[in-house]
Amino acid sequence: MIDRAIVLTLPMMLATPSAAAPAAHRWPGDIVGRAESLAALQSLEIDLLTRDSATLALDDWCARHRMAAPGTRIVADRDTAAVKAPTADQRRRLGVTDQEPIRYRRVRLRCGTHVLSEADNWYVPSRLTAAMNAALDTSNTAFGRVVQPLGFRRQTLSARLLWSPLPDGWDSGAPIPAGPPMLQIPDHVIENRALLVTAAGTPFSEVVETYTGAVLDFPPPSAHD
């Protein structure tokens, strides 16, 4: 588990924004809007890094910000054509031989109409139940929900903010970028990598989660003033 204080010092990089921000991304480009959007991203990252299930963290994020109808849960839209073989390092982290089958699942995690995350998942089917494997092969249920009975724990491998609305040194006088009246939020804002292990400590999955600008598809706090 990662200490909450560490999250606030994660490296942040200014990313090239999308050509045009979707209508849902209506965050002001002034200092207040920039500070609020950065605080929102850091708040989400804290949730993601201090909980074992990213799926459940996104369930709560979706509900807290009223991004869909009450009771909406995260759905995993599968890309059934995607193929990505595990690397030797991934096999080593998962503790399997070159002959052990590893399955790959790519999904887009969606809250209503908002795609919040794109996730790549390599998992060891022999370490899951037959019912879990069937659900992963045939349903749009998120991985974290399917394997929840394992009582799994998450071990973070890396975590970074891909975009910051504020430049390095903004709090010590660095100029705030001039730009359009509304922030142009890029397609991807956070990337996390993690290993999932059973309650007994056996690794069974490695995930790469890339969170989209749609995590900010809600009115900024100042809009409620």
C-alpha positions in Angstrom: 0.0 0.0 0.0 1.3 3.5 -0.8 1.3 6.3 1.7 -1.1 9.1 0.9 1.7 11.7 1.2 3.7 10.0 -1.5 0.9 10.4 -4.1 1.1 14.2 -3.9 4.8 14.1 -5.0 4.3 11.8 -7.9 6.1 13.1 -11.0 3.8 15.1 -13.3 4.4 15.9 -16.9 2.8 18.5 -19.1 1.1 16.5 -21.9 0.0 17.7 -25.3 -3.7 18.4 -25.0 -6.3 17.1 -27.4 -7.1 19.4 -30.3 -10.5 20.1 -28.7 -11.8 19.3 -25.3 -15.1 17.4 -25.2 -18.1 19.4 -24.0 -18.1 17.5 -20.8 -14.6 18.8 -19.9 -15.7 22.3 -18.9 -13.0 23.2 -16.4 -11.9 26.9 -16.4 -8.4 27.7 -17.5 -7.8 30.2 -14.7 -5.8 29.4 -11.6 -8.9 28.2 -9.7 -9.9 25.8 -12.4 -6.3 24.5 -12.8 -5.9 24.0 -9.1 -9.3 22.3 -8.8 -8.6 19.9 -11.7 -5.2 19.0 -10.3 -6.7 18.4 -6.8 -9.4 16.2 -8.4 -6.8 14.1 -10.2 -4.7 13.7 -7.1 -7.8 12.7 -5.1 -8.6 10.0 -7.6 -5.0 8.8 -7.6 -5.0 8.5 -3.8 -8.2 6.4 -4.0 -6.7 4.2 -6.7 -3.4 3.6 -4.9 -4.8 3.1 -1.4 -7.4 0.6 -2.4 -6.9 -3.0 -3.7 -9.6 -2.8 -6.4 -9.5 -0.1 -9.0 -12.9 -1.2 -10.1 -14.5 -0.4 -6.7 -12.6 2.9 -6.6 -14.1 3.9 -10.0 -17.5 2.8 -8.8 -17.2 5.2 -6.0 -15.8 8.0 -8.2 -18.6 7.6 -10.6 -21.2 7.8 -7.9 -19.6 10.6 -5.9 -19.5 12.9 -8.9 -23.0 11.8 -10.3 -21.5 10.8 -13.6 -24.3 8.3 -14.3 -27.7 7.2 -12.9 -27.7 6.2 -9.2 -26.6 2.6 -8.7 -24.6 2.5 -12.0 -21.6 0.3 -11.7 -18.4 0.2 -13.8 -18.7 -2.0 -16.9 -15.7 -3.5 -18.8 -16.1 -3.2 -22.6 -13.8 -6.0 -23.9 -11.6 -5.7 -26.9 -11.8 -9.3 -28.0 -9.4 -8.8 -30.9 -6.5 -7.4 -28.8 -3.5 -9.7 -28.4 -0.4 -8.8 -26.4 2.0 -11.5 -25.2 3.5 -11.2 -21.7 7.2 -10.2 -21.4 9.8 -12.3 -19.7 9.8 -9.7 -16.8 6.0 -10.1 -16.4 6.4 -13.9 -16.3 9.0 -13.5 -13.6 6.8 -11.1 -11.6 3.9 -13.6 -11.9 6.2 -16.4 -10.9 5.4 -18.7 -13.9 7.5 -20.6 -16.3 7.6 -20.0 -20.1 5.2 -22.9 -20.6 2.5 -21.7 -18.2 -0.5 -20.2 -20.0 -1.1 -16.5 -19.4 -4.3 -14.9 -20.8 -4.6 -11.3 -21.9 -7.7 -9.1 -21.5 -8.0 -5.5 -22.7 -11.0 -3.5 -21.6 -12.4 0.0 -21.4 -13.9 0.7 -18.0 -17.0 2.7 -18.4 -19.3 4.6 -16.1 -22.5 5.1 -18.0 -21.3 6.8 -21.2 -18.0 7.9 -19.7 -14.9 5.7 -20.5 -12.8 6.3 -17.4 -9.9 3.8 -18.0 -8.3 1.6 -20.6 -6.8 -1.5 -18.9 -4.4 -4.2 -20.1 -4.5 -7.3 -17.9 -2.3 -10.4 -18.0 -3.5 -13.1 -15.7 -2.7 -16.7 -14.8 -5.9 -18.8 -15.5 -4.7 -21.7 -13.4 -4.8 -19.5 -10.3 -8.5 -18.6 -10.8 -11.6 -20.7 -10.5 -13.3 -22.1 -13.6 -16.3 -19.7 -13.0 -13.9 -16.7 -12.8 -12.2 -17.7 -16.1 -15.6 -18.2 -17.8 -16.8 -14.8 -16.6 -13.6 -13.1 -17.9 -14.0 -14.9 -21.3 -17.6 -14.2 -21.9 -18.9 -11.2 -19.8 -18.3 -7.5 -19.5 -17.8 -7.7 -15.8 -14.7 -5.9 -14.6 -11.7 -8.0 -13.6 -11.6 -6.7 -10.0 -15.3 -7.6 -9.5 -14.8 -11.1 -10.9 -11.8 -12.0 -8.7 -13.1 -10.2 -5.6 -13.7 -13.6 -3.8 -9.9 -14.2 -3.8 -9.5 -11.4 -1.3 -6.7 -10.1 -3.4 -4.2 -7.3 -2.6 -2.7 -4.8 -4.9 1.0 -4.2 -5.1 1.8 -1.0 -7.0 4.7 -1.2 -9.5 4.5 2.4 -10.8 2.2 5.3 -10.7 2.3 8.7 -12.5 0.3 11.6 -13.5 0.6 12.1 -17.2 -0.7 15.6 -17.2 -0.7 18.6 -14.9 -2.8 21.7 -15.4 -0.2 23.6 -13.4 3.5 23.9 -14.4 6.4 22.8 -12.2 7.2 25.6 -9.7 3.8 27.2 -10.0 3.7 27.5 -6.2 7.0 29.4 -6.1 6.2 32.0 -8.8 6.4 30.2 -12.1 4.0 31.8 -14.6 0.7 30.1 -15.3 0.4 29.2 -19.0 -1.7 31.5 -21.0 -4.3 29.6 -23.0 -8.0 29.3 -23.8 -10.6 30.2 -21.2 -11.4 26.5 -20.7 -8.8 23.8 -20.0 -8.0 21.4 -22.8 -7.8 18.1 -21.0 -5.8 15.4 -22.8 -7.0 11.9 -23.6 -4.9 10.3 -20.9 -4.1 11.7 -17.5 -2.9 8.9 -15.2 -1.1 5.6 -15.7 -0.8 3.0 -13.0 0.9 -0.5 -13.1 0.2 -3.1 -10.4 0.6 -6.7 -9.5 -2.5 -8.5 -7.9 -1.8 -11.2 -5.4 -4.1 -13.6 -3.6 -4.7 -13.4 0.2 -1.9 -16.0 0.5 0.5 -13.7 -1.5 0.5 -15.6 -4.8 0.6 -13.3 -7.8 -2.1 -14.0 -10.4 -2.4 -10.8 -12.5 -0.4 -7.8 -13.8 -2.4 -4.7 -14.9 -1.6 -1.5 -16.7 -4.3 1.1 -16.2 -4.5 4.3 -18.2 -7.1 6.7 -17.0 -8.7 9.1 -19.4 -9.6 12.7 -19.3 -13.2 11.6 -18.8 -12.5 11.1 -15.1 -13.1 14.9 -15.0 -16.5 14.7 -16.7 -18.3 16.5 -13.9 -18.7 20.2 -12.9 -15.7 21.7 -11.1 -16.4 22.5 -7.4 -16.3 26.2 -8.1 -19.3 25.8 -10.4 -21.5 25.1 -7.4 -20.6 28.4 -5.7 
